[in-house]
Amino acid sequence: MTLPKKLELVQRMEKGESRSKLMAEFGVSSSTLYDLKKQKDKLLSFVSSTESPSSKIEKRKSLKGPKFSELDRALYIWFMAQRSEGKAVTGPIILEKAKKLRSDLGIQEECSFSEGWLRNFKTRHGIKLSKVKLKKKKVNTSDFQLKRKKVNTSYFKLKTKVKLS
């Protein structure tokens, strides 16, 4: 069952709809209903904190995130900073940066930065590496500058944290 369906089920359960009606409609057992009700806060938190486009959330079925969330977050911030500066970022460049960040963050556990890992990273963040995205478009420069400043500030804070550790 997808995350939006799970949230819908929980909301309808909280509105007082019959459990037997919901079990029949969604094809779940009573234990699943109670499990989802317990997970409500986690579900809401996960959906609200996900940076992926909503179309990706609608297809997700689990709350599983990346194995190394700090590395994932740092890499995404770096990626957005590169994009905001108009720099081309390819798959191999992302893989190399991930390896460097792993080292910088002091992650001792092995991680194979494979094509599968890269595909999952791109899917998680709704990234499409295409030349079309890099073409200059007419944008509202004040919005762009504000977003760029936020990304650069986050990246700088993370970079400073890594150097201090």
C-alpha positions in Angstrom: 0.0 0.0 0.0 1.4 3.4 -0.9 2.2 6.1 1.6 -0.7 8.3 0.6 -3.1 5.4 0.9 -1.8 4.6 4.4 -2.3 8.3 5.4 -5.8 8.3 4.0 -6.6 5.1 5.9 -5.3 6.6 9.2 -7.2 9.9 8.6 -10.5 8.0 7.9 -9.9 5.8 11.0 -9.5 8.9 13.1 -12.7 10.4 11.7 -14.5 7.4 13.2 -15.1 5.3 10.1 -15.9 1.7 10.9 -12.8 -0.5 11.1 -14.5 -3.4 9.4 -15.4 -1.1 6.5 -11.9 0.2 6.2 -10.4 -3.3 6.4 -12.7 -4.5 3.6 -12.1 -1.4 1.4 -8.3 -1.4 1.8 -7.8 -5.1 2.0 -5.9 -5.1 5.3 -6.2 -6.8 8.6 -7.1 -5.2 12.0 -3.4 -5.5 13.1 -2.4 -3.5 10.0 -4.9 -0.8 11.0 -3.4 -0.5 14.5 0.2 -0.6 13.2 -0.6 2.3 10.7 -2.3 4.3 13.5 0.9 3.9 15.6 3.0 5.0 12.7 1.0 8.1 11.9 3.6 10.5 13.2 6.4 8.7 11.3 4.3 8.7 8.1 3.5 12.4 8.3 7.1 13.3 9.2 8.5 11.2 6.4 6.2 12.7 3.7 6.7 16.3 4.9 10.5 16.0 5.0 11.0 14.2 1.7 12.5 16.5 -1.0 11.3 14.4 -3.9 8.5 15.6 -6.1 5.1 14.5 -5.0 4.8 12.0 -7.9 7.6 10.0 -6.2 5.9 10.0 -2.8 2.7 8.7 -4.4 4.5 5.6 -5.5 6.4 4.9 -2.3 5.3 2.1 -0.1 7.9 2.2 2.7 9.5 4.7 5.0 13.0 3.3 4.3 15.5 6.0 3.8 19.2 6.0 2.8 21.7 3.9 4.8 23.8 7.0 5.5 21.4 9.8 5.8 24.0 12.5 6.7 26.0 11.6 3.6 22.9 11.6 1.5 21.9 15.0 2.8 25.4 16.5 2.3 25.6 15.1 -1.2 22.2 16.5 -2.1 23.1 20.0 -0.7 26.4 19.9 -2.7 24.5 18.8 -5.8 22.0 21.7 -5.5 24.8 24.1 -4.9 26.5 22.9 -8.1 23.2 23.2 -10.1 22.5 26.7 -8.7 25.9 27.8 -10.1 25.0 26.3 -13.5 27.7 23.6 -13.3 27.2 20.4 -15.2 27.0 17.4 -12.8 27.2 13.9 -14.2 26.8 10.5 -12.6 30.5 9.8 -12.3 31.0 13.3 -10.7 28.3 12.5 -8.1 29.9 9.1 -7.3 33.3 10.7 -6.8 31.8 13.4 -4.6 29.9 10.8 -2.5 33.2 8.9 -2.0 34.9 12.1 -0.9 32.1 13.1 1.5 32.1 9.6 3.0 35.7 10.1 3.9 35.2 13.7 5.0 32.3 12.6 7.3 34.4 9.9 8.8 32.1 7.1 7.8 34.0 3.8 8.4 31.4 1.4 7.1 31.8 0.2 3.6 29.6 1.6 0.9 29.6 0.5 -2.7 28.9 3.6 -4.7 27.5 1.6 -7.6 25.2 2.5 -10.5 22.4 1.1 -8.4 23.3 3.4 -5.5 23.4 6.4 -7.9 20.0 5.5 -9.4 18.5 5.3 -5.9 20.0 8.6 -4.9 18.6 10.3 -8.0 15.2 8.7 -7.5 15.1 9.7 -3.9 15.7 13.4 -4.8 13.9 13.5 -8.1 17.1 14.2 -10.0 17.3 13.8 -13.7 20.7 14.3 -15.2 20.0 15.7 -18.6 21.5 18.5 -20.7 18.0 20.0 -21.1 18.0 20.9 -17.4 21.2 22.8 -17.8 20.0 25.2 -20.5 19.4 28.7 -19.3 15.8 29.6 -18.7 14.1 32.8 -17.8 13.6 32.8 -14.1 12.7 35.2 -11.4 16.2 36.1 -10.2 15.2 37.1 -6.7 13.6 33.7 -6.1 16.7 32.0 -7.6 19.1 34.1 -5.5 17.2 33.3 -2.3 17.2 29.5 -3.0 20.9 29.6 -3.9 21.7 31.5 -0.7 19.8 28.9 1.4 21.6 26.0 -0.4 25.0 27.6 -0.1 24.4 28.4 3.6 23.4 24.8 4.3 26.4 23.5 2.4 28.8 25.8 4.2 27.4 24.8 7.6 27.8 21.2 6.8 31.3 21.7 5.3 32.3 23.6 8.5 30.8 20.8 10.7 32.8 18.2 8.8 36.0 20.1 9.1 35.5 20.6 12.9 34.8 17.0 13.5 
